[in-house]
């Protein structure tokens, strides 16, 4: 069972870190357990290297001449199998061996054209881009499945993205050399690229789900017909008569929002007490005592379901374990029996069992508010994934917002695995 090659390293000098990564990759490429001729690379760097992004990409692409396509971005933290690098200079690379007609690198100046049938796409984006939500939705509509996975670059310096195509320069990018700022970039995958993706939430509801009955833009006026501020204060068991206590409680509270149309009450809060995938976690950005209203960091529509929530370590751990288990179960073959016929013509054919599949590589994009500190220790989040999935090639980054399907999430993790028949 062949898998993708990956490597990661940390060093104060980007050139030394890149050399360490190259040494690891060359050793793996020479191993029969790894694909020998990958052409696509994913590159994630911490913001310590952001100012040298162009030189770093030039160096890696020159040293790996068979790898013709590059995609990636920057994060305050990056991820690899069993380890995270937060607030330190580091990079991670994964080499994907995929048919060249089954993927396309795209960027804001060289968008995905009509000549490629995109089924899914990995996207990287700049959070300061105007109308970002519309760009994500538009990109989702350009894929057959409507499914995107990815995240927003996070950086205390330059916010860069990598997008380099087979001809050495994505058509139309001018002198950018494969390094961009702003807009949307990534890799679109064709229907033959098999992958499984799941979203894990990191918050737990502290109230039941209610319906937004009146609102204006991002201001919630009433919930179930009651003033929204009164409902919030009641659920948190605080009063404005004690403003410090109330404000401390509100600052620790977020909102889980499921915009209409939604299904039954479980669309916002599962029976397990956790959020479903349709829920977007948003900040409370203000209180309006005059209108007894609550302002959110996103627009809201009447009919939306809303539940107040807080970040919760136990819920985050349990939900991450859940999605890993779901991915493992989806890869395990299930015996399919032929329908039983009656009488002499009954079939004697043996049961049909689909071929088993294995993970060739994985991409994990988590929120900058998660990681080891939220999960109880350094690299604890990535260690939990390794415990559940095994020693699989994995790279990723900690984002300023996570993308799954056509939604922009917060405080979530998006785990995507590439698979092949065993």
C-alpha positions as CSV (number, residue, x, y, z in Angstrom):
1,X,0.0,0.0,0.0
2,X,1.7,3.1,-1.2
3,X,1.3,6.5,0.5
4,X,2.3,10.1,-0.1
5,X,5.6,11.4,1.0
6,X,5.7,14.1,3.6
7,X,8.2,15.9,5.8
8,X,8.4,18.8,8.3
9,X,11.1,20.7,10.1
10,X,11.8,23.7,12.3
11,X,14.9,25.9,12.2
12,X,15.5,29.7,12.7
13,X,16.8,29.8,9.1
14,X,14.3,28.8,6.4
15,X,17.1,27.4,4.2
16,X,18.2,24.9,6.9
17,X,14.6,23.9,7.6
18,X,14.0,23.3,3.8
19,X,17.2,21.3,3.6
20,X,16.0,19.1,6.4
21,X,12.6,18.6,4.7
22,X,14.3,17.7,1.4
23,X,16.5,15.1,3.1
24,X,13.4,13.5,4.6
25,X,11.5,13.6,1.3
26,X,14.3,12.0,-0.7
27,X,14.6,9.2,1.7
28,X,10.9,8.5,1.5
29,X,10.8,8.8,-2.3
30,X,13.4,6.0,-2.4
31,X,11.3,3.7,-0.3
32,X,8.9,1.2,-2.0
33,X,6.2,2.2,0.4
34,X,6.0,5.7,-1.1
35,X,4.9,6.9,-4.5
36,X,8.1,7.5,-6.5
37,X,7.0,10.2,-9.0
38,X,4.7,12.8,-7.4
39,X,4.0,16.0,-9.4
40,X,1.8,18.0,-6.9
41,X,3.1,19.4,-3.6
42,X,1.3,21.1,-0.6
43,X,3.4,23.5,1.2
44,X,2.6,25.1,4.6
45,X,4.9,27.5,6.4
46,X,4.6,29.5,9.7
47,X,4.6,33.2,9.5
48,X,8.3,33.4,10.5
49,X,9.1,32.5,6.9
50,X,6.5,34.6,5.3
51,X,8.9,37.3,4.2
52,X,11.1,34.7,2.4
53,X,8.2,32.8,0.8
54,X,9.3,33.4,-2.8
55,X,12.9,32.3,-2.1
56,X,11.7,29.2,-0.2
57,X,9.4,28.1,-3.0
58,X,12.1,28.7,-5.6
59,X,14.5,26.6,-3.6
60,X,12.2,23.7,-3.0
61,X,10.9,23.6,-6.6
62,X,14.4,23.7,-8.0
63,X,15.5,20.8,-5.7
64,X,12.4,18.8,-6.6
65,X,12.2,19.2,-10.4
66,X,9.7,16.4,-11.0
67,X,7.2,18.2,-8.7
68,X,5.6,20.7,-11.1
69,X,2.7,22.0,-9.2
70,X,2.6,23.7,-5.7
71,X,-0.1,24.9,-3.5
72,X,-0.3,26.1,0.1
73,X,-0.3,29.1,2.5
74,X,0.9,30.5,5.8
75,X,-0.3,30.0,9.3
76,X,0.6,31.1,12.8
77,X,0.9,27.4,13.3
78,X,1.3,24.4,11.0
79,X,0.5,20.8,11.5
80,X,2.0,17.4,10.6
81,X,1.4,13.9,11.7
82,X,1.5,13.8,15.5
83,X,3.0,17.3,15.9
84,X,2.1,21.0,15.6
85,X,4.5,24.0,15.3
86,X,3.0,27.1,16.9
87,X,4.8,30.4,17.1
88,X,8.1,29.0,15.8
89,X,9.8,28.9,12.3
90,X,8.7,25.7,10.5
91,X,7.4,24.2,7.3
92,X,5.7,21.1,6.2
93,X,5.5,19.5,2.7
94,X,3.4,16.7,1.3
95,X,4.0,15.3,-2.2
96,X,0.8,13.9,-3.9
97,X,1.0,11.3,-6.7
98,X,-2.2,12.0,-8.6
99,X,-3.0,11.7,-12.4
100,X,-2.1,15.1,-14.0
101,X,-5.5,15.2,-15.6
102,X,-7.2,14.9,-12.2
103,X,-6.1,18.2,-10.6
104,X,-5.6,21.8,-11.4
105,X,-3.8,24.6,-9.4
106,X,-5.7,27.8,-9.5
107,X,-5.3,31.4,-8.1
108,X,-7.1,34.7,-8.1
109,X,-5.4,35.8,-11.3
110,X,-5.7,32.4,-12.9
111,X,-9.1,31.1,-11.9
112,X,-10.3,27.6,-12.6
113,X,-11.2,27.5,-16.3
114,X,-14.0,25.7,-18.1
115,X,-11.7,22.9,-19.5
116,X,-11.4,21.1,-16.2
117,X,-14.2,19.0,-14.5
118,X,-13.7,19.9,-10.8
119,X,-15.3,17.5,-8.3
120,X,-13.9,18.9,-5.1
121,X,-11.3,21.6,-4.2
122,X,-8.8,22.5,-1.5
123,X,-8.9,26.3,-1.0
124,X,-6.6,28.8,0.7
125,X,-7.8,32.4,1.1
126,X,-6.9,35.8,2.6
127,X,-9.4,36.8,5.3
128,X,-9.1,40.5,4.2
129,X,-10.5,39.7,0.7
130,X,-13.6,41.6,-0.1
131,X,-16.8,39.5,-0.5
132,X,-14.9,36.4,0.6
133,X,-18.1,34.6,1.4
134,X,-19.3,35.1,-2.1
135,X,-16.0,33.9,-3.6
136,X,-16.2,30.7,-1.5
137,X,-19.8,30.1,-2.6
138,X,-18.9,30.7,-6.2
139,X,-16.0,28.3,-6.0
140,X,-18.2,25.7,-4.4
141,X,-20.7,26.0,-7.3
142,X,-17.8,25.4,-9.8
143,X,-17.4,21.9,-8.4
144,X,-19.7,18.9,-9.2
145,X,-20.0,18.0,-5.5
146,X,-20.2,21.5,-4.1
147,X,-17.6,20.5,-1.5
148,X,-14.6,22.6,-0.6
149,X,-12.1,22.1,2.2
150,X,-9.5,24.6,3.4
151,X,-9.0,27.7,5.4
152,X,-7.9,31.3,5.7
153,X,-4.3,32.2,6.0
154,X,-3.2,33.3,9.5
155,X,-0.2,35.5,9.9
156,X,1.3,38.3,12.0
157,X,3.2,39.5,8.9
158,X,2.7,38.9,5.2
159,X,-0.4,36.7,4.4
160,X,0.9,34.7,1.5
161,X,-0.4,31.8,-0.7
162,X,1.4,29.4,-3.0
163,X,0.1,28.6,-6.4
164,X,2.5,27.3,-9.0
165,X,1.5,25.3,-12.0
166,X,3.2,22.8,-14.4
167,X,4.6,25.4,-16.8
168,X,6.5,27.1,-14.0
169,X,4.1,30.0,-13.8
170,X,0.3,30.0,-13.5
171,X,-0.9,31.6,-16.7
172,X,-1.7,35.3,-16.0
173,X,0.2,35.6,-12.8
174,X,2.9,37.8,-14.3
175,X,6.0,38.1,-12.1
176,X,4.3,36.7,-9.0
177,X,6.4,33.5,-9.3
178,X,3.8,31.4,-7.5
179,X,3.5,33.5,-4.4
180,X,0.4,35.6,-3.9
181,X,-1.4,37.8,-1.3
182,X,-5.2,38.3,-1.3
183,X,-8.0,36.4,-3.0
184,X,-8.5,32.7,-3.3
185,X,-6.2,29.9,-4.5
186,X,-5.8,26.1,-4.2
187,X,-6.2,22.9,-6.0
188,X,-9.3,21.5,-7.7
189,X,-9.6,17.7,-7.9
190,X,-11.3,15.6,-10.5
191,X,-13.8,12.9,-9.9
192,X,-11.2,10.1,-9.8
193,X,-9.5,11.6,-6.8
194,X,-11.1,9.8,-3.9
195,X,-11.3,11.6,-0.6
196,X,-13.3,11.7,2.6
197,X,-13.8,14.9,4.6
198,X,-15.3,15.7,8.0
199,X,-15.8,18.8,10.1
200,X,-15.3,18.8,13.9
201,X,-16.7,21.5,16.1
202,X,-15.0,22.8,19.2
203,X,-17.9,24.3,21.1
204,X,-20.7,23.0,23.3
205,X,-24.1,24.6,23.6
206,X,-25.0,26.1,26.9
207,X,-28.6,26.7,25.9
208,X,-31.3,25.1,23.9
209,X,-31.8,26.1,20.2
210,X,-34.1,29.0,19.7
211,X,-35.6,30.6,16.6
212,X,-34.6,34.1,15.5
213,X,-38.0,35.8,15.3
214,X,-36.8,39.4,14.6
215,X,-33.5,40.7,13.4
216,X,-31.8,43.5,11.5
217,X,-28.6,42.8,9.6
218,X,-26.3,41.3,12.3
219,X,-28.4,42.3,15.2
220,X,-30.7,39.8,16.8
221,X,-33.8,41.5,18.3
222,X,-35.9,38.7,19.5
223,X,-35.6,34.9,20.1
224,X,-38.8,32.9,20.2
225,X,-40.6,36.2,20.5
226,X,-38.6,37.3,23.6
227,X,-36.0,40.1,23.7
228,X,-32.6,38.5,22.7
229,X,-30.6,40.3,25.4
230,X,-33.1,39.0,28.1
231,X,-32.8,35.5,26.7
232,X,-29.0,35.7,26.7
233,X,-28.8,37.0,30.3
234,X,-31.3,34.3,31.5
235,X,-29.3,31.5,29.9
236,X,-26.1,32.7,31.4
237,X,-27.7,33.3,34.7
238,X,-26.3,36.9,35.0
239,X,-27.8,40.4,35.3
240,X,-26.8,43.8,34.1
241,X,-27.2,45.0,37.7
242,X,-23.8,43.3,38.1
243,X,-22.1,44.5,34.9
244,X,-18.6,43.0,35.4
245,X,-19.9,39.6,36.0
246,X,-22.3,39.9,33.1
247,X,-19.7,41.1,30.7
248,X,-17.2,38.4,31.7
249,X,-19.8,35.8,31.0
250,X,-20.8,37.3,27.7
251,X,-17.1,37.5,26.6
252,X,-16.8,33.8,27.2
253,X,-19.9,33.0,25.1
254,X,-20.3,32.4,21.4
255,X,-23.3,31.8,19.2
256,X,-24.0,28.7,17.1
257,X,-26.1,29.8,14.2
258,X,-28.0,27.6,11.7
259,X,-29.4,29.8,9.0
260,X,-32.7,28.9,7.3
261,X,-33.8,26.7,5.7
262,X,-33.0,24.2,8.4
263,X,-34.5,20.8,9.3
264,X,-35.8,19.8,12.6
265,X,-34.5,21.1,16.0
266,X,-31.4,18.8,15.7
267,X,-30.0,21.0,12.9
268,X,-28.6,23.3,15.5
269,X,-28.0,21.0,18.5
270,X,-27.7,17.2,18.1
271,X,-29.3,14.9,20.6
272,X,-25.8,14.3,21.9
273,X,-25.6,17.9,22.9
274,X,-23.0,18.8,20.2
275,X,-23.4,21.0,17.2
276,X,-24.2,19.6,13.7
277,X,-22.3,20.6,10.6
278,X,-24.9,23.1,9.5
279,X,-24.0,25.3,12.6
280,X,-21.6,28.2,12.2
281,X,-20.0,29.5,15.4
282,X,-19.9,33.3,15.5
283,X,-18.8,35.9,18.1
284,X,-21.1,38.2,20.1
285,X,-19.7,41.7,19.2
286,X,-22.1,43.9,21.2
287,X,-25.1,44.3,23.4
288,X,-27.9,46.9,22.9
289,X,-29.7,47.5,26.2
290,X,-32.0,50.1,24.5
291,X,-33.4,47.6,22.1
292,X,-32.7,44.6,24.4
293,X,-30.7,43.2,21.4
294,X,-27.5,41.2,20.7
295,X,-25.1,41.9,17.9
296,X,-23.2,39.1,16.2
297,X,-20.2,39.0,13.9
298,X,-22.3,37.8,11.0
299,X,-25.6,38.7,9.3
300,X,-28.6,36.7,10.5
301,X,-31.9,36.0,9.0
302,X,-35.3,35.5,10.6
303,X,-36.1,31.9,11.0
304,X,-32.5,30.9,11.8
305,X,-31.8,28.6,14.7
306,X,-29.5,30.0,17.4
307,X,-27.9,28.5,20.5
308,X,-25.5,30.1,22.9
309,X,-22.3,28.1,23.3
310,X,-18.8,28.1,24.9
311,X,-15.6,26.5,23.9
312,X,-15.3,23.2,25.6
313,X,-12.2,20.9,25.8
314,X,-14.2,17.6,26.4
315,X,-16.6,18.3,23.6
316,X,-13.7,19.2,21.2
317,X,-11.9,16.0,22.1
318,X,-14.9,13.8,21.7
319,X,-16.0,15.3,18.4
320,X,-12.5,15.0,16.9
321,X,-12.5,11.3,17.9
322,X,-16.0,10.9,16.3
323,X,-15.0,12.2,12.9
324,X,-11.9,10.1,12.8
325,X,-14.0,7.0,13.6
326,X,-16.4,8.0,10.9
327,X,-13.6,8.2,8.4
328,X,-12.2,4.9,9.4
329,X,-15.6,3.3,9.1
330,X,-16.2,4.7,5.6
331,X,-13.0,3.1,4.4
332,X,-13.8,-0.4,5.8
333,X,-15.6,-2.6,3.2
334,X,-19.2,-3.6,4.0
335,X,-20.5,-6.9,2.8
336,X,-23.2,-6.4,0.2
337,X,-25.6,-9.4,-0.2
338,X,-27.5,-10.1,-3.5
339,X,-31.3,-10.1,-3.1
340,X,-32.6,-13.5,-2.2
341,X,-34.7,-15.0,-4.9
342,X,-37.5,-17.5,-4.2
343,X,-37.8,-21.0,-5.7
344,X,-35.5,-22.9,-8.0
345,X,-34.0,-19.8,-9.6
346,X,-32.4,-18.6,-6.3
347,X,-28.9,-17.1,-6.8
348,X,-26.0,-19.0,-5.4
349,X,-23.5,-16.2,-6.0
350,X,-21.2,-15.4,-3.1
351,X,-21.6,-12.1,-1.3
352,X,-20.1,-9.1,-3.1
353,X,-17.6,-7.1,-0.9
354,X,-16.3,-3.8,-2.1
355,X,-12.5,-3.5,-2.0
356,X,-10.9,-2.1,1.1
357,X,-9.4,1.4,0.9
358,X,-6.4,2.9,2.7
359,X,-5.4,6.4,3.5
360,X,-2.6,7.7,1.2
361,X,-2.4,11.2,2.8
362,X,-4.4,13.7,4.9
363,X,-4.8,17.4,5.2
364,X,-5.9,18.9,8.5
365,X,-6.9,22.5,8.9
366,X,-7.7,23.7,12.4
367,X,-8.6,27.0,14.0
368,X,-5.8,29.1,15.6
369,X,-8.0,29.0,18.7
370,X,-7.6,25.2,19.0
371,X,-4.4,23.3,18.9
372,X,-2.5,22.0,21.9
373,X,-3.4,24.7,24.4
374,X,-7.1,23.9,23.8
375,X,-6.7,20.1,23.9
376,X,-4.6,20.0,27.0
377,X,-0.9,20.0,25.9
378,X,1.5,20.5,23.1
379,X,0.4,18.7,19.9
380,X,-2.4,17.0,21.7
381,X,-4.9,17.7,18.9
382,X,-2.6,16.1,16.3
383,X,-1.7,13.2,18.6
384,X,-5.4,12.4,19.0
385,X,-5.7,12.2,15.2
386,X,-2.7,9.9,14.9
387,X,-4.1,7.7,17.7
388,X,-7.4,7.3,15.7
389,X,-6.1,7.2,12.1
390,X,-2.6,5.7,12.6
391,X,0.7,6.8,11.2
392,X,-0.6,8.4,8.0
393,X,1.1,11.2,6.0
394,X,-0.5,14.5,7.2
395,X,0.1,18.2,6.8
396,X,-2.0,21.3,7.4
397,X,-2.1,24.6,9.2
398,X,-4.0,26.6,11.8
399,X,-6.3,29.0,10.1
400,X,-8.1,32.3,10.8
401,X,-11.3,30.6,9.5
402,X,-12.0,27.1,8.2
403,X,-13.8,26.2,5.0
404,X,-15.9,23.2,4.5
405,X,-18.6,22.7,1.8
406,X,-19.4,26.4,1.0
407,X,-19.3,27.5,4.7
408,X,-16.8,29.6,6.5
409,X,-16.4,28.2,10.0
410,X,-14.7,29.2,13.3
411,X,-13.3,27.1,16.1
412,X,-13.5,24.0,14.0
413,X,-11.2,21.4,12.4
414,X,-11.6,20.1,8.8
415,X,-10.0,16.7,8.3
416,X,-9.7,15.4,4.7
417,X,-8.1,12.1,3.7
418,X,-7.1,10.9,0.3
419,X,-7.8,7.2,-0.3
420,X,-6.9,4.4,-2.7
421,X,-7.8,0.7,-3.0
422,X,-5.7,-1.5,-0.8
